[in-house]
Amino acid sequence: MNRDSTARPVTTSKAGRFLRECVKHRGCLLLLPPSIVWFLVFKYFERIFSTSRFLSVFTNTLILSGYKLLFVFPVPILLATNAVSKRLGETGIW
C-alpha cells in the first residue's frame, strides 16, 4: 500500500466543527449554566419583591419554618433519649 504524502483536507460539517470547538473549550462552557441561572434569578428579583403578596407569603414561610423547628426537631431527640434510658434500665445501671 502506497500512501500519498499529500493529505487531503478533511471536510466536516458546521455541526462537526461546532462540537469539536465545544469539546476544546469545555472549561469555558462549564461557566455558562451558572451565569444563565444568575441572569434569570436577578431578572425576576425585583418583580418578586415588589408584588403585594410578598410580605404575607414571606411571613407564612417563616411561621411554618418555626412550627417545623418547634414540633419536628425534638422528636428524634426524644426518641433517642427514650431508647437510651430503656437500654440503661435493662443493664441495671439505673
C-alpha positions, 0 to 999 in steps of 0.5 A, spaced: 500 500 500 502 506 497 500 512 501 500 519 498 504 524 502 499 529 500 493 529 505 487 531 503 483 536 507 478 533 511 471 536 510 466 536 516 460 539 517 458 546 521 455 541 526 462 537 526 466 543 527 461 546 532 462 540 537 469 539 536 470 547 538 465 545 544 469 539 546 476 544 546 473 549 550 469 545 555 472 549 561 469 555 558 462 552 557 462 549 564 461 557 566 455 558 562 449 554 566 451 558 572 451 565 569 444 563 565 441 561 572 444 568 575 441 572 569 434 569 570 434 569 578 436 577 578 431 578 572 425 576 576 428 579 583 425 585 583 418 583 580 418 578 586 419 583 591 415 588 589 408 584 588 403 585 594 403 578 596 410 578 598 410 580 605 404 575 607 407 569 603 414 571 606 411 571 613 407 564 612 414 561 610 417 563 616 411 561 621 411 554 618 419 554 618 418 555 626 412 550 627 417 545 623 423 547 628 418 547 634 414 540 633 419 536 628 426 537 631 425 534 638 422 528 636 428 524 634 431 527 640 426 524 644 426 518 641 433 517 642 433 519 649 427 514 650 431 508 647 437 510 651 434 510 658 430 503 656 437 500 654 440 503 661 434 500 665 435 493 662 443 493 664 441 495 671 445 501 671 439 505 673 
